[in-house]
Amino acid sequence: MTSRKTARDDQRQAHIVSVLEEAFAELMTADPVAFRAKFRKMAADPGSFYRGSACLFYADVAAQKDPWADERTSRIWIQGDLHAENFGTYMDGDGVLVFDVNDFDEAYLGHFTWDVRRMAASIALIGWQKALPDDMITELIEIYARSYVEQVHEFVETERDDVFSLGLDSTDGPVHDVLLTAKLASRIELLEELTVIEDYDRRFRAGPGVRQLDKNELFSVMAAFEDYKESIPERKRSRRLNYSIKDVVGRSGFGIGSAGLPAYNFLIEGWTQALENDIVLSMKQGNVAAPSRVVDDERMTDYFDHHGHRTAVSQRSLQARSDPLLGHTAVDGVGYVVSELSPYDADLDWTELVEPDQIRSVLGYLGQATAKAHCVSDEDSDDTLVEFQTEEAIAGVIGEDKAIASFVEDICGFGLEYATRVRADYGLFVDAFRAGGFSDVTPI
């Protein structure tokens, strides 16, 4: 027997529809079919809904008082859409496999607690979907939050915070296992998946989500690629690469967060003429970062040329030794971010983490990775918006001993409470979508 909706439910449902429509209006109009697919993915379960509705989270937290935010801690670089599935492996600029935050599409400047709170709610949702009791979920969030605080204080104490990383020699358990999986990957496997060899050279393979470009679009995209090369920091430009393009195609069919965003793949010559080291670059249209919808600061909006520029600057500010091919450009005035499609990207498989002990062993690392993102940037970051030591600012507002306990308690309480809110919102969203409540995205 289903419960009847109340007037408060109707009001909240209208709010959900309004926030999503306002956030995605332009993309919904441009590609309603892609957004129908996005909404269907969001309708799969509360976790999927949460991952696709960061704009709703920010509309909620921006209306709440944040006791940990001051002039500095309210404007540090944040990942912007932190949840359990936005951590994974990558090969850093020094050729070292690292486990870290690995998605920067929503990155912006804001309260450091927004990342921590969003992650805490994600942990609570995972715990609920694995049928864990609330006291166990609270313990798991506490592990994450305490690990975050401890690592922030560690960065305050050390002079070389850039040497910290979660790699093969500093991890164990499931995190170590996913690093080993990434180590087994190879560039040739990625190339064989995406390309074919014809007339003794590679080109992109035809398939779902791949489209050829007409003459005019190809001209615009090639011009944008030339501008992209100039956006790579001087010290990161490889003398071994000439960035020579072999092929370019349009791409679509990305995950929940990138629905409706145009993208292109470039195949460029590798470090030698051998075909096994060709490189695939992704050039994806930058989106409006969810936190930017609630942050009113002209210093930030005036700083970025476009959303692709914002994404590239954000990634270098949140990731030490970032992708040396990372850059940005514009196509017909619209911003794009460019990065390598790396064969060494691997994500944790949360479906395999079913016991509390398995999850415990992961959450400590996730807390450390979050602290690293907030406190350690790439040496080639061109960010001038944050001109203070973020670890000192964060440690200062959190304090020590009893104050830390208060912070952790706040994060745990928020995680449980907001996860309950998300589960209710999920049902309201599904009902609204099924009933045709979104003006530009119909259920059929």
Secondary structure, DSSP 8 states (H G I E B T S, - for coil): ------HHHHHHHHHHHHHHHHHHHHHHHH-HHHHHHHHHHHTT-HHHHHHT-HHHHHHHHTTS--TT--TTTTSEEE-SS--GGGEEEEE-TTS-EEEEE---TT-EEE-HHHHHHHHHHHHHHHHHHTT--HHHHHHHHHHHHHHHHHHHHHHHH-S-GGG--B-TTS--HHHHHHHHHHHH--HHHHHHHHEEEETTEEEE---TTEE---HHHHHHHHHHHHHHHHHS-GGG--TT----EEEEEEE----GGGTT--EEEEEE--SSS-GGG-EEEEEEE----GGGGT---HHHHTT-SSHHHHHHHHHHHHSTT--TT-EEEEETTEEEEEEE--TT--B--GGG--SHHHHHHHHHHHHHHHHHHHH---TT----S--S-HHHHHHHHH-STHHHHHHHHHHHHHHHHHHHHHHHHHHHHHHHHHTT-SSS----
